[in-house]
Amino acid sequence: MSRPRAVAALLAALLTALATGCSGAGSGAAPEPGRAAPVRIAAGDHLGGAPVDLAQERGLWAAEGVRAEVTSLPTGRDALNAVLGGQAQLGVVGDLPAVTAALGGRGVRIVADLSRFSDWRLLTRTDRGITGFAALKGRKVGVPQGTNVEFALSRMLGSAGLGAADVTVVNLSPAQVPGALARGDVDAAVTFPGFYDAARTALGERYAEVPFTGYTAHTLLVAGPSADGAATTAVLRALVRAQRDMAADPAGARTAILAQARGSLQPGYVEAFQPRYAYGASLTPELTAQLAEVAGWAEAAGKLPGPADAAALRRYVDPAPLKAVDPAAVTLA
């Protein structure tokens, strides 16, 4: 399947899944008498949403009057499905899933940009001779489609003057990437940083990588149709406190994050990569510009409806909760 058709099929499938999932909105069990309804948070299983893990591990929700229930999911795409399907009120997602929902006209609001990350790697094998992105022409490249990792691949290709038709994209889950590289099913792959070490282990002496810093991924907190404004503000207040704790005691925060991960994150990965994320809840013009760039790519690749300019996407950003917590963090007009 050519890359444009693969992207179109993937994004269309994502929107179909979202539409199906939304039929169950509001189907959660009723709260117990005398107790506030829980705030359900769907979080992607990666370091971009580490403040959520820290708040959960240290019980920071209670100080803000929040009874949070956090579910960790493999990708931000899965977290978005949970939000729009009514299984969660809030989700921790990447920029591409959020933009896909906006282009589809779904009821999602971006309430904070939690973190930024730009230390990407193209993973490959020494016997494939790929030492730069131009060498990807005509190759098979594995990637978890429908996530911001796929947009990272598009930026890698663009940096070498390559386009969508120059490679064959193979849709792989993040956990499938190391094995696919080891077997030779793909020539190269892009995945979440948490799987870099697994790929290195699977390939051994055949492991090779090409660094890339030309794309800054944003990890976003989004609110779904059933999210309450006061509860969202309280969640953000706890997350801002978690971010301050991370800055004050990075080593202690990493220990707490690993404890909360319960084996889903490896110590070496957390030690090496958590310092490479820029944390701090914000809403800035730079974010909306980035969302417009991602949206333009997604719209062209998937032929999805909806305007992709920054002004149109701004309608899906709700600054009120973050303004109530930290006014200086919101610089949007």
Secondary structure, 3 states (H helix, E strand, C coil): CCHHHHHHHHHHHHHHHHHHHHCCCCCCCCCCCCCCCCEEEEEECCHHHHHHHHHHHCCCCHHHCCCEEEEEECCHHHHHHHHHCCCCCEEEEEHHHHHHHHHCCCCCEEEEEEEEECCEEEEEEHHHCCCCHHHHCCCEEEECCCCHHHHHHHHHHHHCCCCHHHCEEEECCHHHHHHHHHHCCCCEECCCHHHHHHHHHHHHHHEEEEEECCCCEEEEEEECCCCCHHHHHHHHHHHHHHHHHHHHCHHHHHHHHHHHHCCCCCHHHHHHHHHHCEEEEEECHHHHHHHHHHHHHHHHHHCCCCCCCHHHHHCCECCHHHHHHCHHHECCC
